[in-house]
Amino acid sequence: MVYRLLGTVFPVRAKSVPPRRIAFIRPCCIGDVVMATAALTALREAYPEAHISWVVGEWSARAIAHHSTIDDLVIAQADMPLRSPVSFWRFLRQLRAGNYDCAVSLVRSPLMSLAICLAGIPFRAGLDSGGRGFGYNLRVAIDPDEPAHESEIYLKVVSALAGRELHAVANLPVRAETREYIRATLETVQVAAPFIVAHPGGGVNPGMRFESKRFPLLRFAELVNRVAEAKGAGVVLLGGPDDGDLVAEVARHLAAPWHSWVDKLTFAEIGALAAEALLYIGNDTGLTHLAAASGAKTVMLMGPTDPRRYGPYTRDSMVVWIPSDVGSRGVAEGPTEWMGRQDIGPQVAVAVKEILDFLDK
């Protein structure tokens, strides 16, 4: 109710001229940032001459730093830049310093809509969930109870700004030099095609841990093993700095030849590696979104979260979904019974068949 009252105080007015300097705002997290590349691409299509700055947190910036559509990155002091009064005013100063005439906000926070308004940006397009977008003068209403993909929600903001319906998919084009580096590295460590890239970890971003979204570890190993065996493929196991034990446990259950890269590659190199692979298999994490957007044939393993909202938004990906009951606050509430289940063998068998059919398309 308070937000809706605020919405009557802040004026709504139409855009009169095409924007020249646009602040594109989606600070966190990696999966959300990758899904937002569809809206970014549509924004560039609508305004090819505009200067577009992506306002993003330092951690997530590494995933999209080399996207050709972006003119520059504005690194927020934190991936969640509105958590304290100090960070709020620091973020406000960053926006003011950019001399933007337009902001495109893909954040539901009422503090974000307030910050953008106080920054003095003349035209402000953003999401309005339950009146939280009161600070925008182009408010794109969304219903949080209606299942809709995040990328499509983001695209609605850009379409409303442009005055016409725009479409794009999530994308992170792989640079030729990065692809050549990965090919040379694969040859050096004697990993030959075909191979599958598998990442058993994830669910960790600065300031939040959603490890409950990980597929049960032994079932993850079983699924990778069966697909690799059917395709005569080796396996490249990926992991972050804290994933050594996870990767070692999966490797222990693999019959296929495997190679491990734990905390060895940049995000751009992971995208290139995935694009070279027969298949990328990963949990409901930012890294799986990154692989799919890099052009890899991708399988995302999902449980507590809804693929209609958060599956990869690309043309060559699929989801293995084994639903689970979660609390009223979703996976943010903590571990779910899905995390430790090992009784999903029949579903794994079905999933393997679906994946093999997917690979044969």
matplotlib code that plots the C-alpha trace (Angstrom):
import matplotlib.pyplot as plt

x = [0.0, 2.8, 4.5, 1.3, 0.8, 4.4, 3.6, 1.0, 3.6, 6.3, 5.1, 4.9, 5.7, 6.5, 9.9, 10.2, 13.6, 15.7, 18.1, 21.8, 23.3, 21.6, 22.4, 21.4, 21.0, 21.2, 23.9, 23.6, 23.8, 25.5, 22.5, 20.3, 23.0, 23.3, 19.5, 19.6, 21.8, 18.6, 17.3, 20.7, 20.7, 17.2, 18.1, 21.1, 18.8, 16.4, 19.1, 22.1, 23.7, 23.2, 26.0, 25.1, 26.7, 25.9, 25.8, 26.9, 28.6, 32.2, 31.6, 29.0, 30.8, 33.4, 30.7, 29.7, 32.9, 33.6, 30.1, 30.3, 27.0, 28.2, 30.1, 31.4, 30.9, 30.1, 31.2, 28.9, 30.8, 28.9, 26.8, 24.0, 24.6, 21.7, 22.2, 23.2, 22.8, 26.5, 26.3, 23.0, 24.6, 27.7, 25.6, 23.6, 26.8, 27.9, 24.6, 24.9, 28.4, 27.3, 25.2, 22.6, 19.4, 17.8, 17.9, 16.7, 16.3, 15.7, 15.6, 12.4, 13.7, 11.9, 15.3, 16.6, 13.7, 14.2, 18.0, 17.5, 14.9, 17.1, 20.0, 18.1, 18.0, 15.2, 13.7, 13.5, 12.1, 11.9, 10.0, 7.0, 6.1, 3.4, 4.1, 7.9, 8.7, 7.3, 10.5, 10.3, 8.3, 7.8, 6.6, 6.3, 3.9, 4.6, 2.6, 5.0, 2.4, 2.3, 5.0, 7.0, 10.7, 13.0, 14.5, 11.0, 10.2, 13.4, 12.5, 9.2, 11.0, 13.0, 10.0, 8.0, 10.8, 11.2, 7.4, 7.4, 7.8, 11.4, 12.8, 16.3, 17.9, 20.5, 23.9, 27.6, 29.5, 32.9, 35.9, 38.0, 41.2, 39.6, 38.3, 41.8, 43.4, 40.9, 41.6, 45.3, 44.9, 42.7, 45.4, 48.1, 46.2, 45.2, 41.5, 40.0, 36.6, 33.9, 33.8, 31.2, 31.7, 30.1, 29.9, 28.5, 28.7, 27.3, 24.5, 27.0, 27.3, 28.7, 26.3, 24.1, 24.4, 21.7, 23.5, 20.0, 19.7, 22.5, 21.5, 22.1, 25.8, 25.7, 22.8, 24.7, 27.7, 25.3, 23.7, 27.0, 28.4, 25.5, 25.5, 29.2, 29.1, 26.3, 28.3, 31.8, 32.8, 35.3, 34.4, 35.9, 34.9, 34.7, 34.6, 35.1, 37.7, 35.6, 34.5, 37.5, 35.8, 32.6, 34.6, 36.7, 33.6, 32.0, 35.3, 35.4, 32.2, 33.1, 33.9, 34.7, 38.1, 38.0, 40.0, 39.5, 39.8, 39.0, 39.4, 41.5, 39.5, 38.0, 34.3, 35.1, 37.3, 34.6, 32.2, 34.7, 35.2, 31.5, 31.1, 33.7, 32.1, 29.5, 27.4, 27.5, 25.7, 25.3, 23.0, 20.6, 23.5, 24.9, 27.7, 25.1, 23.4, 26.8, 27.5, 24.2, 24.6, 28.0, 26.5, 27.0, 24.4, 23.4, 21.4, 20.4, 19.4, 16.6, 14.7, 13.4, 13.2, 10.8, 12.3, 9.4, 11.1, 14.7, 15.7, 18.3, 16.9, 18.7, 17.9, 20.0, 19.3, 17.0, 16.0, 15.9, 13.3, 12.6, 10.2, 10.4, 8.3, 9.9, 9.0, 7.0, 10.2, 11.5, 15.1, 16.2, 14.7, 17.5, 18.1, 15.2, 14.6, 15.5, 19.2, 20.0, 17.7, 19.1, 15.7, 15.4, 17.0, 13.9, 13.8, 17.5, 16.9, 14.2, 16.5, 19.3, 17.0, 15.7, 19.3, 20.4, 17.4, 18.3, 21.9, 20.7, 18.6]
y = [0.0, 2.4, 1.8, 2.4, 5.7, 6.7, 5.9, 8.7, 11.2, 10.5, 11.6, 9.5, 11.1, 10.0, 9.8, 12.6, 11.8, 8.7, 8.2, 9.0, 7.6, 4.6, 3.0, -0.7, -1.9, -5.5, -5.8, -9.4, -12.4, -14.3, -16.2, -13.1, -11.1, -13.7, -13.9, -10.1, -10.3, -10.9, -7.5, -6.0, -7.2, -6.0, -2.6, -2.3, -3.2, -0.5, 2.2, 1.4, 4.8, 5.1, 4.7, 1.8, 1.3, -1.9, -1.1, -4.4, -5.8, -6.8, -10.5, -10.7, -8.3, -11.0, -13.0, -10.2, -8.0, -8.7, -8.5, -6.6, -4.8, -3.0, 0.3, 0.2, -1.3, 0.7, -1.5, -1.1, -1.3, -4.4, -6.9, -5.9, -2.1, -1.0, -2.9, 0.0, 3.8, 4.2, 1.9, 3.5, 7.0, 5.7, 4.0, 7.2, 9.2, 6.6, 7.1, 10.9, 10.8, 9.0, 11.9, 9.4, 10.5, 7.1, 4.2, 0.6, -1.1, -4.9, -4.9, -5.2, -3.4, -0.2, 1.2, 0.8, 2.7, 5.4, 5.6, 6.0, 8.7, 10.6, 10.3, 12.8, 10.5, 12.1, 8.9, 5.8, 2.5, -0.4, -3.3, -2.5, -5.5, -4.6, -0.8, -1.2, 0.7, 4.0, 5.8, 5.0, 7.1, 4.1, 1.3, -2.2, -4.0, -7.7, -10.2, -12.2, -15.0, -15.5, -17.9, -16.0, -16.4, -13.8, -13.0, -12.4, -10.1, -8.1, -7.9, -6.3, -3.3, -2.8, -3.3, -0.8, 1.7, 1.2, 1.2, -2.1, -5.7, -6.9, -10.4, -11.9, -14.8, -14.8, -14.6, -14.4, -14.7, -16.4, -14.5, -16.3, -15.9, -17.4, -20.4, -20.9, -20.8, -23.5, -25.7, -25.5, -26.2, -29.2, -30.6, -30.0, -31.9, -34.6, -34.1, -35.2, -34.9, -35.9, -34.8, -33.6, -30.7, -31.3, -28.9, -30.5, -27.4, -23.9, -22.1, -19.7, -15.9, -13.1, -12.6, -15.7, -19.5, -21.6, -25.0, -26.6, -26.2, -28.8, -32.1, -35.0, -35.8, -39.5, -39.1, -36.4, -38.8, -41.5, -39.3, -38.0, -41.5, -42.9, -40.1, -40.3, -44.1, -43.9, -41.3, -42.7, -39.4, -38.3, -35.9, -32.5, -31.7, -28.1, -26.5, -23.3, -22.7, -24.6, -27.5, -29.7, -32.3, -32.3, -32.8, -35.6, -37.4, -37.3, -38.4, -41.4, -42.7, -42.1, -45.0, -42.6, -41.0, -37.6, -34.5, -32.0, -28.2, -26.8, -23.0, -22.9, -21.0, -17.6, -17.2, -16.4, -19.6, -21.7, -20.4, -21.3, -24.7, -25.4, -24.3, -26.8, -29.7, -32.3, -31.3, -29.2, -30.6, -28.4, -27.5, -24.5, -22.0, -19.0, -21.0, -23.2, -20.1, -18.9, -22.1, -22.1, -18.4, -19.2, -21.5, -24.8, -27.6, -27.4, -29.5, -27.7, -29.9, -28.3, -29.2, -26.5, -23.7, -23.5, -23.8, -21.7, -18.8, -19.7, -22.2, -21.2, -18.7, -20.1, -22.0, -25.2, -26.1, -28.3, -28.8, -31.9, -31.0, -33.1, -30.8, -30.5, -28.8, -25.6, -23.1, -20.0, -18.0, -20.6, -21.9, -18.8, -20.4, -22.9, -26.6, -28.7, -32.4, -32.5, -31.7, -35.0, -37.4, -40.5, -42.1, -40.5, -43.3, -43.8, -40.1, -40.2, -43.0, -41.0, -38.0, -39.9, -40.9, -37.4, -36.0, -38.6, -37.7, -34.0, -34.7, -36.6, -33.6]
z = [0.0, 0.9, -2.4, -4.4, -2.5, -3.4, -7.0, -7.0, -5.7, -8.3, -11.8, -14.8, -18.1, -21.7, -23.3, -25.9, -27.6, -28.1, -25.2, -25.7, -22.5, -21.0, -17.6, -17.8, -14.3, -13.2, -10.5, -9.3, -9.6, -12.4, -13.5, -13.5, -15.3, -18.0, -18.4, -18.8, -21.9, -23.9, -22.8, -23.4, -27.0, -27.6, -26.1, -28.5, -31.4, -30.4, -29.9, -32.0, -31.5, -27.7, -25.2, -22.9, -19.6, -17.6, -13.9, -12.3, -9.2, -9.4, -9.1, -11.8, -14.1, -14.9, -16.7, -19.2, -19.3, -22.9, -24.3, -27.6, -27.0, -23.9, -24.2, -20.7, -17.3, -14.1, -11.2, -8.2, -4.9, -4.1, -6.0, -3.7, -3.7, -1.6, 1.6, 3.8, 3.8, 3.0, 0.0, -1.1, -1.3, -2.9, -5.6, -6.0, -6.7, -9.3, -11.2, -11.0, -12.3, -15.5, -16.8, -18.0, -19.7, -19.4, -17.0, -17.6, -14.3, -14.1, -10.3, -8.2, -5.2, -4.1, -3.0, -6.5, -8.0, -5.3, -6.0, -9.7, -9.2, -6.7, -9.2, -11.4, -14.5, -16.6, -18.0, -15.9, -17.1, -14.7, -13.1, -10.9, -8.7, -6.2, -6.6, -5.8, -9.0, -7.8, -8.7, -12.4, -14.8, -17.1, -14.9, -16.3, -14.0, -13.3, -11.3, -9.0, -8.8, -12.5, -13.9, -16.4, -17.4, -16.0, -19.4, -20.8, -17.9, -18.6, -22.2, -21.4, -19.9, -23.1, -25.3, -23.3, -23.6, -27.4, -27.9, -29.8, -28.9, -29.0, -28.9, -28.2, -26.4, -23.7, -25.3, -24.4, -27.7, -27.3, -28.6, -31.2, -29.2, -26.1, -28.1, -29.6, -26.1, -24.8, -27.9, -27.3, -23.6, -24.2, -26.6, -24.0, -21.3, -23.8, -23.7, -27.0, -28.5, -27.7, -24.1, -21.6, -19.3, -15.9, -12.9, -9.7, -7.6, -7.7, -5.8, -4.2, -4.9, -2.7, 0.1, -0.5, -0.6, -2.2, -2.1, -1.8, -5.5, -6.2, -7.7, -5.3, -5.8, -6.4, -8.8, -10.6, -11.1, -12.3, -14.9, -16.2, -16.3, -18.3, -20.9, -21.3, -21.7, -24.3, -26.3, -25.9, -24.3, -21.8, -19.0, -17.9, -14.4, -13.3, -9.9, -8.0, -5.2, -2.7, -4.9, -4.7, -2.5, -4.6, -7.9, -6.3, -5.2, -8.6, -10.3, -7.9, -9.5, -13.1, -15.5, -18.3, -18.7, -16.9, -16.3, -13.5, -13.7, -10.3, -9.9, -13.0, -15.7, -16.1, -16.9, -20.5, -20.7, -19.2, -21.8, -24.5, -23.0, -22.9, -26.5, -27.5, -25.6, -26.8, -23.8, -20.6, -17.6, -14.5, -11.7, -11.5, -11.2, -12.9, -14.5, -16.3, -17.6, -18.8, -20.6, -22.4, -23.4, -24.8, -27.3, -25.6, -25.8, -22.2, -19.6, -16.4, -13.5, -11.5, -8.4, -6.0, -8.6, -11.5, -15.0, -16.4, -14.5, -14.3, -17.0, -19.6, -22.1, -25.1, -28.2, -27.5, -23.9, -21.9, -18.3, -16.2, -13.5, -10.4, -8.5, -4.7, -2.1, -0.7, 2.0, 1.3, 0.7, -1.8, -1.9, 0.0, 3.1, 3.2, 2.5, 1.2, 1.3, -2.5, -1.7, 0.0, -1.9, -3.5, -4.3, -7.7, -9.7, -12.0, -12.8, -13.6, -16.0, -17.8, -17.8, -19.4, -22.3, -22.7, -22.8, -25.3, -27.5, -27.1, -28.2, -31.3, -32.5]

ax = plt.figure().add_subplot(projection="3d")
ax.plot(x, y, z, "-o")
ax.set_aspect("equal")
plt.show()
